Amino acid sequence: QRLLNITGELLNLSQVETGNIRLTIEKCSPKEMVQAAVKNVEKLAEQKNIPINIEYLVSDNDWVNADFDKTVWVINNFLTNAVKHSFQDENIAIRVERLDSMIQFSITDTGSGIDEKYHRQIFDRYFQVPGEHQNGTGLGLAISKNFIEKQNGDIGVKSAPNQGSTFYFRLPVV
């Protein structure tokens, strides 16, 4: 399974980087994208007794121009990482809000956090925070960055050691 995951992520990354990936940009509901991603990670979160709290600060008339599946993939990646780095019985918060002409999606965990000196590298291919005992590929955030930037969005992280992490991205409002 791990080799299949690595192969799939390498394929995604190479398609994005070579421009061979086809994005289907359409008018999408931020709420529907979040709900689809949460459904994908519910079981994983339940195993650690981690509730996922969602806060929508957007109206039903706020839509984004996005590739639905690729954006759900990014939210799913953020959520999976949040569950993986959260402690048993902690919380994960998803916040969707309108900021001027963008909709921001943020996923916050209460895990161990990431030192600021790694914030720039965290979205680089194969990078993993030193000292973390991971079985990931170090590709998920690089792929996420490419998916979001190809949709005219931006992506980032706010985190500090022992204070959890917030990964976010913004996409243009329709």
Disulfide bonds with the S-S distance in Angstrom:
none
